[in-house]
Amino acid sequence: MRIVDHIVSKRDGLEMSAEEIRELIQAFTAGTIPDYQMSAWLMAVYFRGMTDRETAALTMAMAQSGETVDLGSIPGIKVDKHSTGGVADTTTLVLAPLVAAAGVPVAKMSGRGLGFTGGTIDKLESIPGFRATLSREEFLRNLRRLRLAITGQTADIAPADGKMYALRDVTGTIESIPLIASSIMSKKIAAGADKIVLDVKVGSGAFMKKQEDAVKLAETMVRIGELVGRETMAVITSMSQPLGWAVGNSLEVEEALDILEGKAGSPELKEVCLVLGAHMLVLAGKAPDTKAARRLLVDALESKRALAKFAEMIAAQGGNPEVIANRALFPRAAFQQPVYLEQEGTIQAIDTARIGYSAMLLGAGREYKGQDIDLGAGLDIRCRVGDRVGPGTPVAVLSANDAAKLEPAAAQIKQAIGLGDRIAAKPPLVLGTVSKNGIEMYI
């Protein structure tokens, strides 16, 4: 069948077969379909949607468009976690060593930051000497020995997704749930995990702004997992304010270490890690329910086994584990500046994406792929919704190596914080779950 026939078929709302979708993705990956025709097909999907069978077929075709990782030689049930992205979303740095310390192998392929969302690989590369790009053999060896390995995702994993995303980014077809779901799940499936836990964010600092859209995306991905034989569940969490206190690469690693050491750190960040980790342990058969799983995780935290696991991973990937005891080894910005508001009031809301963009202005994030970033730049947010603040209370502290970047970033922070006179309740953190057993919303 000609590509134009696929375009017309989808334009008219007809269901494509798995074989037709596979042929389409193979031809596009090979370069035999021009971008303009693939863009037309993506726009047809945007308007017409896809059935569950089509979305599952698209996911598998994208997953199989390049190399896949076979984790069959690693003992135990391997569970992966994916977040749909947010601000100060430092969960992987706490969660991966925590779950591994509780006895469940965590094989994680992570990406770099873009826009207001941070990237796990960038954060880890702020550790002196840390090597985030591992060969397949190194990845499997570390996973077998430590039950933990984190590596950057290579262009050989689901290459069709990279090509399709580049087109979606410039053709107005990003906001399509079947395309978002297949993009995420194709990479998770290609990475080889047996079970998948998804952290689907919703709020001002998330891709999904409305709860119903977040639930719909979670449902779609859970159904994809079931259709392709990878049990998947999702937790819906709030991104109506930054999850952690730190926004920026080395700053976020330090906050993760604070939590693993049992010191300070955002209680919201710690709680989301415990919730996600509990579901990971249950899926892996390590605990009968989330309450029992949570006890295992708390023990791994309080005994410092999770911290020791993180140190082992740092050393195994060429990094200097001395950063745990000596934080001065992390990249440091030359200039710091507190941010004060002109008025007094109670914080009613925080535009979380704007907080993320302020960190990007400081040099901590990218406006485009491949842009260099400053690993020491970023900010510490010092307030939450419901807090009473005034001109004498710093709401954030900025860090940059270019003093000229401080004022524009400070302006973003001031615009991001909405003040009022009424009492404002702190927003709920965990909104519900979606699994093969259905939807359970707490809010």
N, C-alpha and C positions, 0 to 999 in steps of 0.2 A: 504494500500500500504506500502511496506517495505521502509525504509529510503534509501536503495541503489537505489530503483526505482526513488525516488525524486532526488537523486544525478545525475543519468543517464539522467533523464528528463531535468534537468537544464543544464547539461553538453552539451546536444544536442541542446540547445537553445529553448526548448519547453516552453510554458507558463503554469504555474501551476495555479490551481484554488484557490479561496480564502479558500475553505474548506481544501485543501491539505496543504496550507501554515499554516493555523490555527492548524491543527493536528501536523505538524512538530514542530511548536514553543511550543505548549503545551507539547509535548513529551520531547523536549529538556529541557524545564524549569523544568519538573518533574524528569529529570535525567535518562530517559529511553533510550536516544540516546547518545552514547559515543562521546567524544570530537573529536575523529579522523574522525568520519563520518560527524559531523557538520562542521568541518574544510573543508572537501572535498566539501560540499555543498556551503559553503561561497566562496571557490575558484572558483567554477563553476559560482556563481553569479558575482564574480569579473571579470571573462573573458566574460561571456555571457550577463551580465546586467539583468534588469528586466523591464517589461512593467509598465506603470502607474498603471494599475489595480493590478498587482502583488505587486508593491511597497506600494500601499495603503493598500492592504490586509496584508502585512507584518507589516506595521505600526500599524494597529489596533490589530493584533494578539499580538504584543509586548506590546502595551498599555494595553491590557486586560489580560496580563500574571500575573498581580498582582492587587493591590488595585487601584481604581480610586477615584478622589476627585469630589464630587458633589457640585458645587457652586450655585445651583439653588435657595437656600434660601437667597442669597446675592442680594440685589436690584441692578439694573443696568446691563449694558453689561460689562463683565469682559474681560480685554485685557491683554495678556501676551506678553513679549518681550524676545527674545533669541538672543544672540550674538554667532557667531561661534568661537569667541576667538581671543585674541591678547595680545599686551603688553600695559600696562597703560590704559587698557580698563575699565574705572571706571564708565561706563554709568549707570549701575543699581543703584548705590548709589545716583546719581543725578536724574535720570529719574523717578524712582519709586515714591519718595515723590513728585516730580514735577507734574506728571500726576495725582496722588491721590489728590493733592491740587487743581487741576483744575476740580475735580469732578468725575473722572473715577476710579473705584476700580482696584487695582493692586494686584493680588495674585501671588506671585513669589516663585517658588521652585528653588533654586540655588545650585550649586555644589562647590567643593573645587578645588584649583589650582593643575595643574600637568604639569611638564615641564616648558616651558617659558610662559605659559598662567596663569594668576592669577584667583583666585576663590572668588566669592562674599562672601561666608560664612566665609572664612579665614579673609577677610578684616573686616567684621562686628564683628568678634570675637576679633579684636584688641580694640574694645570699652569695657572698664572695665565693667564686669558683663553681657554683652549682651549674651542672650541665643538664639542661632540660630536654635536649634532643638525644634520645637513646636509640641504638640499633635494636632490631627485633630481638636479637640474642641477649643483649644487655637487659632489655625490658623484661623478658621472660625469666632471666636469671635472678634479677632483683625481686621479682614477684614471687618466685619459688622460694627464695631464701628469706625474704623479709615479710612476705604477704602484702607488700606495698611497692608500687612503682607508678610514677607520674611522668609522662613524657608529652612533648608537643606533638600535635597531630600533623602528619606529613601530607604532602600533596597526593600521595599514592592511596590514601584512605578516602573512599567515596569522592573521587575527583569530579564526578558529574555534579555533585552538590555545589562545589566551588564555582564551577562554570555557570550553573543555573542561578546561584545567588548573585553573581556579578550582574547577570541580566535583570534579575528581579529588582536589584538595587537601583537601576537606572530606567526602569520601565513602569514604575508605580504598581508593582505586583508583590510587594513584600507582605502586605497584610492579607494573606490567604491562609486560613487554618490548615487545609490539606498540604500546602507547600511548606509552611512552617513545620508542621508535624513530621513530614517525610524528611525534611532537611535534618532535623534533630535526631530522629530515630535511625536514619540510615547510617549516621556516624557511630551511634551507640552500638548498633548491630554489627557493623564492620569491625568494631574494636573488640568484639568477642565475649563480652560479659554474658553470664547465664541469666541474670535477673537485673532489672533496671528500676531505680527509684528516681522520680522526677520532682524537682522543686520548681513549681510553676508560680512565678511571681505576678502580683497584681497591684497596681497603684501608680502613683505619679512617677516613680522611678523604674517602672517596668514597661516591657513592650505591650503587655495587656493592661489597659487602664480600667476595664470593667470586670467585675467578678464573673459575670455570666460568660464573657469571652475566655477568661482563664479556665473556667470549668470546661467549656467546649473544647479548648485546645487539649486539656488534660485527658478528657474522654477520648478524643481522637487518637492520641498517642498510646493510651492504654489499650484501645482496640487494635491498633497496629501491632503492638507487642503480642497480644493474644493470637492474632491471625498468623504471625510469623514464628510463633513458638517461643517467644521470650517474655516470661511473665513480667509485667510492668505495673507499677502503681505510682500515683502522683500525690504530692502534698501541695495544697494551695496556701501560699504564704504571702504576707503583706509586704509591699515595698512602698508604703505611703510615707516612710521616712527611712534614712539610711539604716541598714541593718547593724553595722558595726559603728564604732566611733571613728575609726581611721579610714580615710579615702586616699589611696595612693599606694604604690607598690611596696617599698620597704616598710612603710608605716603599717600596712595591713599584715605583713608577716610578723611584725613585732606584736601587734594585737593578738594574732593567733597564738603566739608563744605565751603571751600573758594568760590566755585562757587555759592553755595546756599546762602551764605552771601553777594554775590555781590562784593567780593574782587578779588583777583588774581585767578590763575587757568588757565589751558590751554584753549585758545579760541576755539581750534579745538574740545576738549572734550565737551565744552558747546554747540557748534554748532551741533554736532552729536546728543546730547541729545534733542535739540529743534526740529531737523528734525524727529527723531524717535518718540518723544512725540506728534508731530503734527499729524503724521499718526495714532498713537494710539487713539487720541481724535476723529479723523474723523471716524475710524472704530467703535468707541463706540457711534457715533451719537451725540457727544458733540459739534461738529462744522461742518459747511457745507463743508469746504475746509481747506487745510493746512495753508493758510494765516490767516484765522480767528482763527484756532487752535493755531497757533504760538503766536498770540496776547494774548490769554488766558494764555499760558505758561509763556510768558514774564511778564505778570501781576502777576502770582503766584510767580515768582522769585523776582521781584522788591518789592512786598509787603511783602516779607519774609514768605509768607504762606507755601511755599515749605520747608523752613528751619524749621518752626514750626512743620510741618508734620513729618519731619525726627526725630525731638526731641520727638514727641509723640510716634513714633514707637520704638525708643531706650528705652524709659521708659516702654512701654507696654511689651517689651521683656527682661526686667530685667537689661538693661544697665543704665549707668550713663549719663544723658543728660548734665551734667556739662562739659563734654569734649568739647562741642561746644564753651563755653567761656574760658575754661582752657585747652589748648592743651597739657600742661605738664602732664595731666592724661593719655595720650596715651603712649604705650610702646616706649621707646627711646633706640637707640643703643649707646654703649659706645664710639665707634670710628667713626670718619668721615674723609674722605679723598677726596680732589678735584682731578679731572683727567685732565691733560693737554696733548695736542698733541705736538709733537716735531716740526712739520712743520706748516707753515701758508698756508691758502688756503680757498677756498669756498667749503662748504659741497655739494657734488654731490649726495650722496646717503647714507642711513643708513641701515645697516643690522639689522632690528628690532628684529628678533629672537635672535641674539647675545646679544642685549641689555637685553632681557628677561632672557637669560641664565646667564648673569653677575649677575642679581638680585638673581637668583637661587643659584649661587655660594656664594653670601653673606649670604644666609640662608633664603631668602624670599620665595623660591619655593621648590617644591618637584621633586626629580628624580624618585620616585616610590610612589604608593598609600600608604597612612598610615604613611609616613615619617613625623616626627616632623619638624615644621618650626619656624623661629624666626619672630614674628609679628612686631618687631621694625626694622628689617633689610630691606635694599633696596637701592634705589638711586633716585636722582633727575636729570633728563636729562636737560641740560641747552642750547641745541642747536636744530636747525631745518635745514632741507634741504634748501639750499640757503643762509645760514648764513656764514659770513666771520669770521674765527677763526684763532687763532695763539697760540704760546707757552705761552702767558700771559693770555689766556682766558680759564677758566675751562669749559669743555664741559659736565661735570657731577660732582656730589658730592655723594660719596658712604657712606653708613651707615652700620656698622656691629658690633656685639658684640665679634667677634673674629678677632683681628687685622691681623692674618695670612691670612684671606680671602680677604683682600683689594687688594693686588697686582694682584692675578690671575683675579679678577673681573675687575680691571683697564685695564689689558691687553686685555680682551674681548671688553671693550668699545673702546679702541684705534683701534682694528681691525675692529670694526663695522662701523666706520666713514670713508667714502671715500672722500678724498679731491681732488680738481682740481683747475685749474686757470680760467675756464670759468664761466660765470654767470649761475646759476642753478635756474630754476623756482621752486617755491614751488609746490609740487604735489597736484592735486585736492583732495578734501576730500570726497564729496558725488558723486558717479559715475553714479547712476541711480536707478531705481526702477523696480520691477517685481510684477505684481498683476494679478488678474483675467482678467483685461483689456489689458494685454500684457506687453511688455518690453519697458521701456523708459530710454534710456541711454543718459546722459548728456555729456559724454566724449567719 
